[in-house]
Amino acid sequence: MGNELAPLFMVPQDDETREEYYINDSVVNVFFELLKKRSDKFPNAYINHYSFSSHLVTQLIEGFKSEHEVLAWLKVEKLRGVHKMLLPLCISSHWVLLYVDIKEKIFSWLDPNPSSQILSFHFEKPVKVLQCFKSFLLPKLGYSDANEWPFVVRNDIPKQKK
């Protein structure tokens, strides 16, 4: 894990973004696991949420063959009662977040750099993931109206300073 965390402590010497400075999925997934542990430990202070592993995207797009396989892998019972669902996605070395607000019944795409047009150039991944959420995951949790929930691309996301 030390080698995977190294990019967090390195500072590029020029304006070029180099691959060795990218934060990989292990770091991102551990961060979301820590958020969940904090939420579980202090349920009155933090929103009840579920963070999916970034590996879910690969499984949804390439791995699963049926609705049953998806639901078995997701362990749907763990999702009952959550208010928010978070799914980090790495698209072309750029991290974004699919945010599902169960209470407000809305899907949000959180990208600190919307001008990067990541969503428009690589739209097949989020569309396939959204379809899985709308078609069988959320209905399995009792939200049969998930196909009607709006999809919002948020542009009010803080951006990291250089």
C-alpha positions as CSV (number, residue, x, y, z in Angstrom):
1,M,0.0,0.0,0.0
2,G,2.9,2.3,0.6
3,N,3.8,2.5,-3.1
4,E,0.1,3.2,-3.9
5,L,0.0,6.1,-1.5
6,A,3.2,7.6,-2.7
7,P,1.5,9.8,-5.3
8,L,-0.3,11.6,-2.5
9,F,3.0,12.9,-1.2
10,M,4.7,13.7,-4.5
11,V,4.6,17.0,-6.2
12,P,5.1,17.2,-10.0
13,Q,8.0,19.4,-10.9
14,D,6.3,20.9,-14.0
15,D,2.8,21.4,-15.4
16,E,2.7,18.0,-17.0
17,T,0.5,15.4,-15.5
18,R,2.4,12.2,-15.3
19,E,1.0,8.8,-14.7
20,E,3.1,8.2,-11.6
21,Y,1.2,11.0,-9.9
22,Y,-2.3,9.5,-10.6
23,I,-4.2,8.3,-7.6
24,N,-5.2,4.7,-8.3
25,D,-8.4,2.8,-7.4
26,S,-6.9,1.3,-4.2
27,V,-6.4,4.7,-2.7
28,V,-9.9,5.9,-3.7
29,N,-11.6,2.7,-2.5
30,V,-9.8,2.9,0.9
31,F,-10.9,6.5,1.3
32,F,-14.6,5.5,0.7
33,E,-14.2,2.6,3.1
34,L,-13.0,5.0,5.8
35,L,-16.0,7.3,5.1
36,K,-18.3,4.3,5.7
37,K,-16.5,3.2,8.9
38,R,-16.8,6.8,10.2
39,S,-20.5,6.8,9.3
40,D,-21.1,3.4,11.0
41,K,-19.2,4.5,14.1
42,F,-21.1,7.8,14.4
43,P,-24.5,7.2,12.9
44,N,-26.1,10.3,14.4
45,A,-23.4,12.6,13.1
46,Y,-23.1,11.4,9.5
47,I,-25.5,10.5,6.6
48,N,-26.3,6.8,6.2
49,H,-24.7,6.0,2.9
50,Y,-23.1,3.2,0.9
51,S,-19.9,3.6,-1.1
52,F,-19.4,1.1,-3.9
53,S,-16.0,0.0,-4.9
54,S,-14.7,1.6,-8.1
55,H,-14.4,-2.0,-9.4
56,L,-18.2,-2.1,-9.7
57,V,-18.0,-0.1,-12.9
58,T,-15.8,-2.8,-14.6
59,Q,-18.1,-5.5,-13.4
60,L,-21.2,-3.8,-14.6
61,I,-19.8,-3.0,-18.0
62,E,-17.8,-6.2,-18.7
63,G,-18.4,-8.8,-16.1
64,F,-22.0,-9.5,-15.3
65,K,-24.2,-11.4,-17.6
66,S,-27.5,-11.2,-15.7
67,E,-29.5,-9.1,-13.2
68,H,-29.1,-12.0,-10.7
69,E,-25.3,-11.8,-10.8
70,V,-25.3,-8.1,-10.2
71,L,-27.7,-8.3,-7.3
72,A,-25.7,-11.2,-5.7
73,W,-22.4,-9.3,-6.0
74,L,-23.9,-6.0,-4.6
75,K,-25.5,-7.7,-1.5
76,V,-28.7,-5.7,-1.8
77,E,-29.6,-6.2,1.8
78,K,-26.7,-4.0,2.8
79,L,-28.2,-1.2,0.8
80,R,-31.6,-1.2,2.5
81,G,-32.2,2.1,4.4
82,V,-29.2,4.0,3.0
83,H,-29.9,7.6,2.1
84,K,-27.0,8.1,-0.3
85,M,-25.0,5.9,-2.7
86,L,-21.6,6.8,-3.9
87,L,-19.8,5.3,-6.9
88,P,-16.3,6.6,-7.9
89,L,-15.4,6.1,-11.5
90,C,-12.1,6.6,-13.2
91,I,-12.5,7.6,-16.8
92,S,-9.4,8.3,-18.9
93,S,-7.3,8.9,-15.7
94,H,-9.9,11.4,-14.4
95,W,-11.9,10.6,-11.2
96,V,-15.6,11.5,-11.0
97,L,-18.4,10.4,-8.7
98,L,-21.8,9.1,-9.4
99,Y,-24.0,10.2,-6.5
100,V,-27.4,8.7,-5.9
101,D,-29.6,10.6,-3.4
102,I,-32.3,8.2,-2.4
103,K,-34.3,10.7,-0.3
104,E,-34.3,13.4,-3.1
105,K,-34.6,10.8,-5.8
106,I,-31.9,12.2,-8.0
107,F,-28.7,11.0,-9.8
108,S,-25.8,13.4,-9.8
109,W,-22.6,13.3,-11.7
110,L,-19.9,15.1,-9.7
111,D,-17.0,16.3,-11.8
112,P,-14.7,19.2,-10.6
113,N,-13.7,19.8,-14.2
114,P,-16.9,19.6,-16.3
115,S,-15.2,21.4,-19.1
116,S,-13.1,18.3,-19.6
117,Q,-16.1,16.8,-21.4
118,I,-15.3,13.4,-19.8
119,L,-19.0,12.7,-19.6
120,S,-19.7,13.4,-23.3
121,F,-16.6,11.6,-24.6
122,H,-17.0,8.5,-22.5
123,F,-20.7,8.4,-21.9
124,E,-21.2,4.7,-22.4
125,K,-19.8,3.7,-19.0
126,P,-22.1,6.0,-16.9
127,V,-25.1,5.2,-19.1
128,K,-24.6,1.5,-18.5
129,V,-24.1,2.0,-14.8
130,L,-27.2,4.2,-14.6
131,Q,-29.3,1.6,-16.4
132,C,-28.3,-1.0,-13.8
133,F,-29.3,1.3,-11.0
134,K,-32.5,2.3,-12.6
135,S,-33.6,-1.0,-14.1
136,F,-33.0,-3.4,-11.2
137,L,-31.0,-2.3,-8.3
138,L,-33.2,0.6,-7.1
139,P,-36.5,-1.3,-8.0
140,K,-35.2,-4.2,-5.9
141,L,-35.0,-1.8,-3.0
142,G,-38.6,-0.6,-3.5
143,Y,-38.0,2.4,-5.8
144,S,-39.9,1.4,-8.9
145,D,-39.9,5.0,-10.1
146,A,-36.1,5.2,-10.5
147,N,-36.4,5.5,-14.3
148,E,-38.1,8.9,-13.7
149,W,-35.3,10.3,-11.4
150,P,-33.4,13.2,-13.0
151,F,-29.8,12.9,-13.9
152,V,-27.9,16.1,-13.1
153,V,-24.4,17.1,-14.0
154,R,-23.3,19.3,-11.1
155,N,-21.0,22.2,-11.9
156,D,-20.6,23.5,-8.3
157,I,-17.9,21.1,-7.3
158,P,-14.7,22.5,-5.7
159,K,-11.7,22.1,-7.8
160,Q,-8.2,21.3,-6.5
161,K,-5.8,24.2,-6.8
162,K,-2.5,23.6,-8.6
